[in-house]
Amino acid sequence: MILVVEKSLPSLSLAQCKEWAAMLAPAFNIVRFYEALPVLLLTDSNSFRDAQQPLLECEWNCVVCPDISASKSAPAHGSLRGSVGIAAPLDLFAGKSGYEPSLQLVREAVTTLSPVLVSTAGDLPPDVDVRHAAEVFGQLRQV
């Protein structure tokens, strides 16, 4: 798997999204040639929320994997012609209590989108409690 990480996005029209997808297509084709999975990881949930509709309507030759943490509900699938993933909010791993709303958001996104990949929105902090992380991963596997 090769991650192409976009930390923030401007507000994009459908035409701009198509142009961006066309520019990334050669890189994704190279990744696929070497039998790896190209993933477009969108780590800023606010900019994804603002550009969601054109992004999901565009044809991608990769897995589009947005951070869903700023959404109040799961993103709409739209007419996405490629594969979709989700990046689980990092606050799932922040502490023992209070992660149920984020876990519920992941559950809704899985039900709505049927993602082919579930990742995190970034690297886990080094001070994450390993037992808590294992518990969260167990919950995500059950989804």
C-alpha angles and dihedrals in degrees: 000000000000118000121211101196121205111187096191139003133208119229102280134199120220090256091052091049091051090050091049092048090050091052092050095044096086091052091048090049090055090050090051091047088062089049096249128130116248113218125188102208112197104196101180107079094191095056090045090052090052095046097033101113099053092040093055094044094053123093110246130187091209143048109283106214115184128186103245098192098106093051120099087208137013115292117259114254093224114183094312109171095191132057122287132210134175132230109217116224115263091227087077086075099038099093148333099272135049100030096110095091090054091046089051089052089053090049091052092047092051091050093047101039106027089216122208091210136033115194137153125264091243144339116316111250114255092240094060113132104247094213091051091048090050089051092051092047088051090053091049091050090055090055 
